[in-house]
Amino acid sequence: MTNYLPLSGLKVVDLTNIIMGPYTTQLLGDLGADIIKVEDIHGDMTRNIGVQKSSNMSSMYLGVNRNKRSIVLDLKKNISKKVLWKLIKKSDVFIHNMRPTKMNKLGFSPMKIKKQNKKMIFVGLYGYGKYGEYTEQPAFDDIIQGQSGLASLYQSRKKEPSFVPSVIADKTIGLLASTALLAAYIKSLKTGEGSCVEVAMLEGMASYTLLEHQHGQIFSPSRASIGYPRLLSKRRKPYKTKDGYMCILPYTNKQWFNFFEIIKKKNLKDDKRFSNIKARSKDINLLYKLVEESVKKKTNAQLCKLLKKNDIPHGEVNTLDALRTDKHLKKVNFFRKIKHPSEGNILLPDTGIKINNKSLPVRKHQPSLGENSKEILEEIGYNKKEIKKIIDLNKK
């Protein structure tokens, strides 16, 4: 039974592809929403990115498209547009990640959709907000990491900008979009009125980057340079130990004083440079050097025992492979083995969310291209003859 899922009954028409949009809708699907993934005859681009066992079912696609159903519609054809309009009339959310002009050209502008369904939540995921300098430019994660200032943060250590080796902009904006979308849905439930929600990658990631790094420039006039010094410190990194690497971050006075005791430098708690958080922040490099020097001759196991006993935040550095055997993740059954009809056993990470002490289930496997076209068309009132015609016209 999955009726405990909070979004049961929410119907989403999903025209997104690649990562940002599909991640947004997978989150909604995990929470119980019915996600109808509308794909063209070639399918989502990620179907062919990564390791493949079967055609159009790559590792990348499998990672971000569970709890969805797939229908193929070639929106250059009028018959397919009519199907999409029928879906829109019977749904709660319409989401896409095309540039605004392209969506308007297809004939599915926010205004036209609102005329057909006044409760509809229209969600546009864009690289850049409307009316800006870059509005009509294409955008991907790498571009936004650079433009948002995120890549430049590495220059304090490496002398040159660098990308976070993850599609962090896509995933962060996916989270932001799901929050905005659900807020609009709550408003719709209260008022009966839909909303047009627009989420821009550059603006969202610039806000994300500046949250702590605006630093002294949050004031006008500025009271200090931009960039949060503790995070930009060259010494802020995992510490090398006798047999590996550790992340260690005492934060409160009590944690630091306990740490000083562990390293047999108890007198440092009375040192004015280290006696409170304001003082410690003034020369963070000195403090981090102290930690670095004090742990390099100890093993990870020795450090974990000491730090745990003194309630000091810490953790070993896991490789990606080591995540599979992490004691905590094993204990909470983080990796779930799912039987997929075409791909066999696949291993999916949990979401980190529990509702009423239950993890969010994989209710529907990742669909093959157009796998659910027939059942979706039946649900919106097409008969067998019409369904065959629509499916035949939407083949390559």
NUKOL-567022 format. One record per residue (C-alpha): chain; residue in three letters; x, y, z. Coordinates in nm, 2 decimals, padded with zeros to 4 digits, always signed. Layout:
// NUKOL-567022
ch	aa	x	y	z
A	ala	X	Y	Z $
...
//
This chain:
// NUKOL-567022
ch	aa	x	y	z
A	met	+00.00	+00.00	+00.00 $
A	thr	+00.13	+00.34	-00.10 $
A	asn	-00.16	+00.56	+00.01 $
A	tyr	+00.06	+00.71	+00.28 $
A	leu	+00.25	+00.90	+00.01 $
A	pro	+00.16	+01.27	+00.03 $
A	leu	+00.14	+01.33	-00.35 $
A	ser	-00.09	+01.04	-00.43 $
A	gly	-00.35	+01.17	-00.68 $
A	leu	-00.13	+01.45	-00.82 $
A	lys	-00.10	+01.41	-01.20 $
A	val	+00.20	+01.56	-01.38 $
A	val	+00.25	+01.60	-01.75 $
A	asp	+00.63	+01.60	-01.79 $
A	leu	+00.80	+01.73	-02.11 $
A	thr	+01.15	+01.76	-01.95 $
A	asn	+01.46	+01.57	-02.05 $
A	ile	+01.83	+01.52	-01.95 $
A	ile	+01.88	+01.57	-01.57 $
A	met	+01.73	+01.89	-01.42 $
A	gly	+01.37	+01.83	-01.52 $
A	pro	+01.36	+01.45	-01.48 $
A	tyr	+01.52	+01.49	-01.13 $
A	thr	+01.24	+01.73	-01.04 $
A	thr	+00.97	+01.50	-01.15 $
A	gln	+01.14	+01.19	-01.01 $
A	leu	+01.12	+01.36	-00.67 $
A	leu	+00.75	+01.41	-00.72 $
A	gly	+00.70	+01.05	-00.84 $
A	asp	+00.89	+00.92	-00.53 $
A	leu	+00.64	+01.11	-00.32 $
A	gly	+00.34	+00.95	-00.49 $
A	ala	+00.26	+01.17	-00.80 $
A	asp	+00.16	+01.01	-01.13 $
A	ile	+00.43	+01.13	-01.37 $
A	ile	+00.35	+01.10	-01.74 $
A	lys	+00.68	+01.14	-01.93 $
A	val	+00.61	+01.27	-02.27 $
A	glu	+00.89	+01.19	-02.51 $
A	asp	+00.95	+01.24	-02.88 $
A	ile	+01.02	+00.95	-03.11 $
A	his	+01.39	+00.95	-03.02 $
A	gly	+01.33	+00.96	-02.64 $
A	asp	+01.50	+01.14	-02.36 $
A	met	+01.87	+01.21	-02.45 $
A	thr	+01.99	+01.04	-02.13 $
A	arg	+01.85	+00.71	-02.26 $
A	asn	+02.18	+00.67	-02.44 $
A	ile	+02.43	+00.83	-02.19 $
A	gly	+02.63	+00.59	-01.98 $
A	val	+02.64	+00.21	-01.95 $
A	gln	+02.38	+00.02	-02.14 $
A	lys	+02.25	-00.34	-02.13 $
A	ser	+01.95	-00.27	-02.36 $
A	ser	+01.89	+00.00	-02.62 $
A	asn	+01.75	+00.33	-02.48 $
A	met	+01.79	+00.21	-02.12 $
A	ser	+02.13	+00.36	-02.00 $
A	ser	+02.26	+00.39	-01.65 $
A	met	+02.20	+00.77	-01.65 $
A	tyr	+01.84	+00.73	-01.76 $
A	leu	+01.77	+00.46	-01.50 $
A	gly	+01.91	+00.68	-01.22 $
A	val	+01.66	+00.96	-01.28 $
A	asn	+01.34	+00.82	-01.42 $
A	arg	+01.18	+00.58	-01.17 $
A	asn	+00.82	+00.61	-01.07 $
A	lys	+00.71	+00.74	-01.42 $
A	arg	+00.52	+00.63	-01.72 $
A	ser	+00.62	+00.70	-02.08 $
A	ile	+00.42	+00.80	-02.38 $
A	val	+00.56	+00.89	-02.72 $
A	leu	+00.42	+01.20	-02.89 $
A	asp	+00.57	+01.38	-03.19 $
A	leu	+00.45	+01.73	-03.12 $
A	lys	+00.52	+01.84	-03.47 $
A	lys	+00.20	+01.65	-03.56 $
A	asn	-00.14	+01.79	-03.49 $
A	ile	-00.28	+01.45	-03.37 $
A	ser	-00.01	+01.44	-03.10 $
A	lys	-00.08	+01.80	-03.00 $
A	lys	-00.45	+01.70	-02.95 $
A	val	-00.34	+01.42	-02.72 $
A	leu	-00.13	+01.65	-02.52 $
A	trp	-00.42	+01.89	-02.48 $
A	lys	-00.63	+01.61	-02.35 $
A	leu	-00.36	+01.52	-02.10 $
A	ile	-00.34	+01.88	-01.99 $
A	lys	-00.71	+01.91	-01.92 $
A	lys	-00.69	+01.61	-01.69 $
A	ser	-00.37	+01.70	-01.51 $
A	asp	-00.25	+01.92	-01.22 $
A	val	+00.10	+02.01	-01.34 $
A	phe	+00.26	+02.08	-01.68 $
A	ile	+00.64	+02.10	-01.67 $
A	his	+00.90	+02.15	-01.94 $
A	asn	+01.26	+02.26	-01.99 $
A	met	+01.25	+02.41	-02.34 $
A	arg	+01.33	+02.77	-02.40 $
A	pro	+01.02	+02.99	-02.37 $
A	thr	+01.01	+03.08	-02.74 $
A	lys	+01.02	+02.71	-02.85 $
A	met	+00.73	+02.62	-02.61 $
A	asn	+00.53	+02.91	-02.73 $
A	lys	+00.60	+02.82	-03.09 $
A	leu	+00.46	+02.47	-03.02 $
A	gly	+00.14	+02.63	-02.90 $
A	phe	+00.16	+02.55	-02.53 $
A	ser	+00.21	+02.89	-02.37 $
A	pro	+00.11	+02.95	-02.00 $
A	met	-00.18	+03.16	-02.11 $
A	lys	-00.32	+02.90	-02.36 $
A	ile	-00.28	+02.62	-02.10 $
A	lys	-00.46	+02.83	-01.83 $
A	lys	-00.76	+02.88	-02.07 $
A	gln	-00.79	+02.50	-02.09 $
A	asn	-00.73	+02.43	-01.72 $
A	lys	-00.74	+02.72	-01.48 $
A	lys	-00.60	+02.51	-01.19 $
A	met	-00.30	+02.40	-01.39 $
A	ile	+00.05	+02.47	-01.24 $
A	phe	+00.26	+02.56	-01.54 $
A	val	+00.63	+02.51	-01.47 $
A	gly	+00.91	+02.63	-01.70 $
A	leu	+01.27	+02.53	-01.62 $
A	tyr	+01.51	+02.76	-01.80 $
A	gly	+01.88	+02.83	-01.82 $
A	tyr	+01.82	+03.20	-01.77 $
A	gly	+01.53	+03.42	-01.66 $
A	lys	+01.32	+03.61	-01.91 $
A	tyr	+01.42	+03.95	-02.04 $
A	gly	+01.79	+03.91	-01.95 $
A	glu	+02.10	+03.92	-02.16 $
A	tyr	+02.13	+03.54	-02.20 $
A	thr	+01.76	+03.45	-02.21 $
A	glu	+01.76	+03.27	-02.54 $
A	gln	+02.10	+03.10	-02.50 $
A	pro	+02.12	+02.72	-02.43 $
A	ala	+02.25	+02.62	-02.09 $
A	phe	+02.39	+02.31	-01.93 $
A	asp	+02.54	+02.23	-01.59 $
A	asp	+02.90	+02.32	-01.68 $
A	ile	+02.80	+02.66	-01.82 $
A	ile	+02.60	+02.75	-01.51 $
A	gln	+02.87	+02.63	-01.27 $
A	gly	+03.10	+02.88	-01.45 $
A	gln	+02.86	+03.17	-01.48 $
A	ser	+02.72	+03.14	-01.12 $
A	gly	+03.07	+03.19	-00.96 $
A	leu	+03.08	+02.83	-00.83 $
A	ala	+03.37	+02.72	-01.05 $
A	ser	+03.57	+03.03	-00.95 $
A	leu	+03.57	+02.93	-00.59 $
A	tyr	+03.84	+02.67	-00.66 $
A	gln	+04.08	+02.95	-00.77 $
A	ser	+04.17	+03.02	-00.40 $
A	arg	+04.34	+02.67	-00.40 $
A	lys	+04.41	+02.56	-00.75 $
A	lys	+04.49	+02.90	-00.91 $
A	glu	+04.23	+02.82	-01.18 $
A	pro	+03.86	+02.76	-01.19 $
A	ser	+03.73	+02.40	-01.17 $
A	phe	+03.39	+02.22	-01.20 $
A	val	+03.24	+02.03	-00.91 $
A	pro	+03.25	+01.67	-01.06 $
A	ser	+02.88	+01.63	-01.03 $
A	val	+02.58	+01.78	-01.21 $
A	ile	+02.53	+02.00	-00.91 $
A	ala	+02.35	+02.28	-01.09 $
A	asp	+02.10	+02.05	-01.25 $
A	lys	+02.03	+01.87	-00.92 $
A	thr	+02.01	+02.18	-00.71 $
A	ile	+01.78	+02.36	-00.94 $
A	gly	+01.57	+02.04	-00.96 $
A	leu	+01.52	+02.06	-00.58 $
A	leu	+01.44	+02.43	-00.60 $
A	ala	+01.19	+02.37	-00.88 $
A	ser	+01.01	+02.09	-00.68 $
A	thr	+00.98	+02.33	-00.39 $
A	ala	+00.83	+02.61	-00.60 $
A	leu	+00.60	+02.37	-00.78 $
A	leu	+00.46	+02.23	-00.46 $
A	ala	+00.41	+02.57	-00.31 $
A	ala	+00.20	+02.66	-00.62 $
A	tyr	+00.01	+02.34	-00.59 $
A	ile	-00.08	+02.41	-00.23 $
A	lys	-00.21	+02.75	-00.34 $
A	ser	-00.41	+02.59	-00.61 $
A	leu	-00.58	+02.35	-00.36 $
A	lys	-00.67	+02.65	-00.14 $
A	thr	-00.79	+02.89	-00.41 $
A	gly	-00.87	+02.69	-00.72 $
A	glu	-00.63	+02.90	-00.92 $
A	gly	-00.32	+02.78	-01.10 $
A	ser	+00.02	+02.95	-01.13 $
A	cys	+00.30	+03.00	-01.38 $
A	val	+00.62	+02.90	-01.21 $
A	glu	+00.95	+02.98	-01.37 $
A	val	+01.28	+02.86	-01.24 $
A	ala	+01.61	+02.98	-01.39 $
A	met	+01.94	+02.79	-01.35 $
A	leu	+02.17	+03.09	-01.34 $
A	glu	+01.97	+03.30	-01.10 $
A	gly	+01.91	+02.99	-00.88 $
A	met	+02.28	+02.89	-00.87 $
A	ala	+02.40	+03.25	-00.82 $
A	ser	+02.18	+03.27	-00.52 $
A	tyr	+02.30	+02.93	-00.40 $
A	thr	+02.67	+03.04	-00.43 $
A	leu	+02.63	+03.38	-00.27 $
A	leu	+02.44	+03.26	+00.03 $
A	glu	+02.76	+03.25	+00.24 $
A	his	+03.00	+03.40	-00.01 $
A	gln	+02.84	+03.74	-00.03 $
A	his	+03.01	+03.79	+00.31 $
A	gly	+03.10	+04.16	+00.37 $
A	gln	+02.93	+04.27	+00.05 $
A	ile	+02.59	+04.20	+00.19 $
A	phe	+02.62	+04.54	+00.34 $
A	ser	+02.61	+04.87	+00.15 $
A	pro	+02.87	+05.01	+00.15 $
A	ser	+03.07	+04.69	+00.17 $
A	arg	+03.23	+04.60	+00.51 $
A	ala	+03.47	+04.33	+00.38 $
A	ser	+03.57	+04.15	+00.05 $
A	ile	+03.34	+03.90	-00.11 $
A	gly	+03.40	+03.53	-00.03 $
A	tyr	+03.36	+03.34	+00.31 $
A	pro	+03.73	+03.30	+00.42 $
A	arg	+03.68	+02.97	+00.61 $
A	leu	+03.54	+02.79	+00.31 $
A	leu	+03.81	+02.94	+00.08 $
A	ser	+04.10	+02.84	+00.30 $
A	lys	+04.36	+02.63	+00.12 $
A	arg	+04.37	+02.41	+00.43 $
A	arg	+04.00	+02.33	+00.43 $
A	lys	+04.02	+01.98	+00.30 $
A	pro	+04.01	+01.62	+00.42 $
A	tyr	+04.30	+01.56	+00.65 $
A	lys	+04.56	+01.29	+00.56 $
A	thr	+04.60	+01.03	+00.84 $
A	lys	+04.83	+00.74	+00.88 $
A	asp	+04.61	+00.51	+00.67 $
A	gly	+04.37	+00.73	+00.48 $
A	tyr	+04.18	+01.06	+00.50 $
A	met	+03.94	+01.21	+00.76 $
A	cys	+03.69	+01.50	+00.76 $
A	ile	+03.70	+01.66	+01.11 $
A	leu	+03.52	+01.98	+01.20 $
A	pro	+03.49	+02.09	+01.56 $
A	tyr	+03.25	+02.39	+01.55 $
A	thr	+03.12	+02.49	+01.89 $
A	asn	+03.35	+02.60	+02.18 $
A	lys	+03.29	+02.28	+02.36 $
A	gln	+03.39	+02.07	+02.05 $
A	trp	+03.71	+02.27	+02.00 $
A	phe	+03.80	+02.25	+02.37 $
A	asn	+03.74	+01.87	+02.36 $
A	phe	+03.96	+01.85	+02.05 $
A	phe	+04.24	+02.05	+02.22 $
A	glu	+04.23	+01.79	+02.50 $
A	ile	+04.25	+01.50	+02.26 $
A	ile	+04.56	+01.64	+02.10 $
A	lys	+04.71	+01.72	+02.44 $
A	lys	+04.70	+02.09	+02.40 $
A	lys	+04.44	+02.17	+02.66 $
A	asn	+04.59	+02.52	+02.73 $
A	leu	+04.48	+02.64	+02.38 $
A	lys	+04.13	+02.69	+02.51 $
A	asp	+04.26	+02.98	+02.71 $
A	asp	+04.45	+03.12	+02.41 $
A	lys	+04.26	+03.44	+02.29 $
A	arg	+04.31	+03.33	+01.93 $
A	phe	+04.10	+03.02	+01.99 $
A	ser	+03.87	+03.10	+02.28 $
A	asn	+03.55	+03.18	+02.08 $
A	ile	+03.41	+03.14	+01.73 $
A	lys	+03.48	+03.50	+01.63 $
A	ala	+03.85	+03.47	+01.73 $
A	arg	+03.89	+03.14	+01.56 $
A	ser	+03.75	+03.28	+01.24 $
A	lys	+04.01	+03.55	+01.22 $
A	asp	+04.30	+03.30	+01.14 $
A	ile	+04.13	+02.99	+01.02 $
A	asn	+04.44	+02.87	+00.84 $
A	leu	+04.63	+02.85	+01.16 $
A	leu	+04.35	+02.64	+01.32 $
A	tyr	+04.33	+02.41	+01.02 $
A	lys	+04.71	+02.36	+01.02 $
A	leu	+04.68	+02.26	+01.39 $
A	val	+04.43	+01.99	+01.31 $
A	glu	+04.63	+01.87	+01.01 $
A	glu	+04.95	+01.83	+01.21 $
A	ser	+04.78	+01.66	+01.50 $
A	val	+04.61	+01.38	+01.31 $
A	lys	+04.86	+01.27	+01.05 $
A	lys	+05.03	+01.01	+01.28 $
A	lys	+04.70	+00.85	+01.38 $
A	thr	+04.49	+00.59	+01.20 $
A	asn	+04.13	+00.65	+01.09 $
A	ala	+04.01	+00.39	+01.34 $
A	gln	+04.20	+00.56	+01.63 $
A	leu	+04.06	+00.90	+01.53 $
A	cys	+03.71	+00.78	+01.49 $
A	lys	+03.72	+00.62	+01.84 $
A	leu	+03.85	+00.94	+02.01 $
A	leu	+03.63	+01.18	+01.81 $
A	lys	+03.31	+00.98	+01.87 $
A	lys	+03.38	+00.96	+02.24 $
A	asn	+03.41	+01.34	+02.26 $
A	asp	+03.11	+01.41	+02.03 $
A	ile	+03.32	+01.59	+01.77 $
A	pro	+03.18	+01.59	+01.41 $
A	his	+03.39	+01.36	+01.19 $
A	gly	+03.38	+01.11	+00.91 $
A	glu	+03.61	+00.89	+00.70 $
A	val	+03.64	+00.99	+00.33 $
A	asn	+03.46	+00.73	+00.12 $
A	thr	+03.55	+00.65	-00.23 $
A	leu	+03.25	+00.60	-00.46 $
A	asp	+03.32	+00.22	-00.43 $
A	ala	+03.34	+00.24	-00.05 $
A	leu	+02.98	+00.38	-00.03 $
A	arg	+02.86	+00.03	-00.11 $
A	thr	+03.01	-00.11	+00.21 $
A	asp	+02.96	+00.19	+00.44 $
A	lys	+02.85	+00.05	+00.77 $
A	his	+02.58	+00.32	+00.82 $
A	leu	+02.44	+00.29	+00.47 $
A	lys	+02.43	-00.09	+00.50 $
A	lys	+02.24	-00.07	+00.83 $
A	val	+01.97	+00.16	+00.70 $
A	asn	+01.93	-00.05	+00.37 $
A	phe	+02.03	+00.25	+00.16 $
A	phe	+02.10	+00.05	-00.16 $
A	arg	+01.78	-00.11	-00.29 $
A	lys	+01.79	-00.40	-00.53 $
A	ile	+01.50	-00.37	-00.78 $
A	lys	+01.39	-00.62	-01.04 $
A	his	+01.35	-00.44	-01.37 $
A	pro	+01.15	-00.62	-01.64 $
A	ser	+01.41	-00.56	-01.91 $
A	glu	+01.73	-00.47	-01.72 $
A	gly	+01.72	-00.74	-01.45 $
A	asn	+01.85	-00.66	-01.11 $
A	ile	+01.94	-00.29	-01.06 $
A	leu	+02.07	-00.12	-00.75 $
A	leu	+01.91	+00.22	-00.66 $
A	pro	+02.01	+00.45	-00.38 $
A	asp	+01.74	+00.55	-00.13 $
A	thr	+01.62	+00.92	-00.12 $
A	gly	+01.71	+00.99	+00.24 $
A	ile	+01.34	+01.07	+00.31 $
A	lys	+01.11	+00.87	+00.53 $
A	ile	+00.74	+00.93	+00.59 $
A	asn	+00.57	+00.76	+00.88 $
A	asn	+00.89	+00.56	+00.92 $
A	lys	+00.88	+00.43	+00.57 $
A	ser	+01.12	+00.49	+00.28 $
A	leu	+00.97	+00.62	-00.05 $
A	pro	+00.91	+00.31	-00.26 $
A	val	+00.99	+00.23	-00.62 $
A	arg	+00.63	+00.19	-00.73 $
A	lys	+00.70	+00.19	-01.10 $
A	his	+01.01	+00.08	-01.28 $
A	gln	+01.19	+00.32	-01.53 $
A	pro	+00.98	+00.29	-01.85 $
A	ser	+01.10	+00.18	-02.19 $
A	leu	+01.03	+00.44	-02.46 $
A	gly	+00.65	+00.46	-02.51 $
A	glu	+00.59	+00.17	-02.28 $
A	asn	+00.27	+00.31	-02.13 $
A	ser	+00.13	+00.49	-02.44 $
A	lys	-00.16	+00.25	-02.47 $
A	glu	-00.28	+00.27	-02.11 $
A	ile	-00.24	+00.65	-02.09 $
A	leu	-00.44	+00.70	-02.41 $
A	glu	-00.71	+00.47	-02.27 $
A	glu	-00.73	+00.67	-01.96 $
A	ile	-00.80	+00.99	-02.15 $
A	gly	-01.08	+00.83	-02.35 $
A	tyr	-00.94	+00.70	-02.68 $
A	asn	-01.08	+00.38	-02.82 $
A	lys	-00.87	+00.09	-02.96 $
A	lys	-00.88	+00.20	-03.32 $
A	glu	-00.78	+00.56	-03.23 $
A	ile	-00.50	+00.43	-03.00 $
A	lys	-00.35	+00.22	-03.28 $
A	lys	-00.36	+00.51	-03.52 $
A	ile	-00.19	+00.75	-03.27 $
A	ile	+00.08	+00.50	-03.17 $
A	asp	+00.15	+00.41	-03.54 $
A	leu	+00.18	+00.78	-03.63 $
A	asn	+00.43	+00.84	-03.34 $
A	lys	+00.68	+00.58	-03.45 $
A	lys	+01.01	+00.66	-03.61 $
//
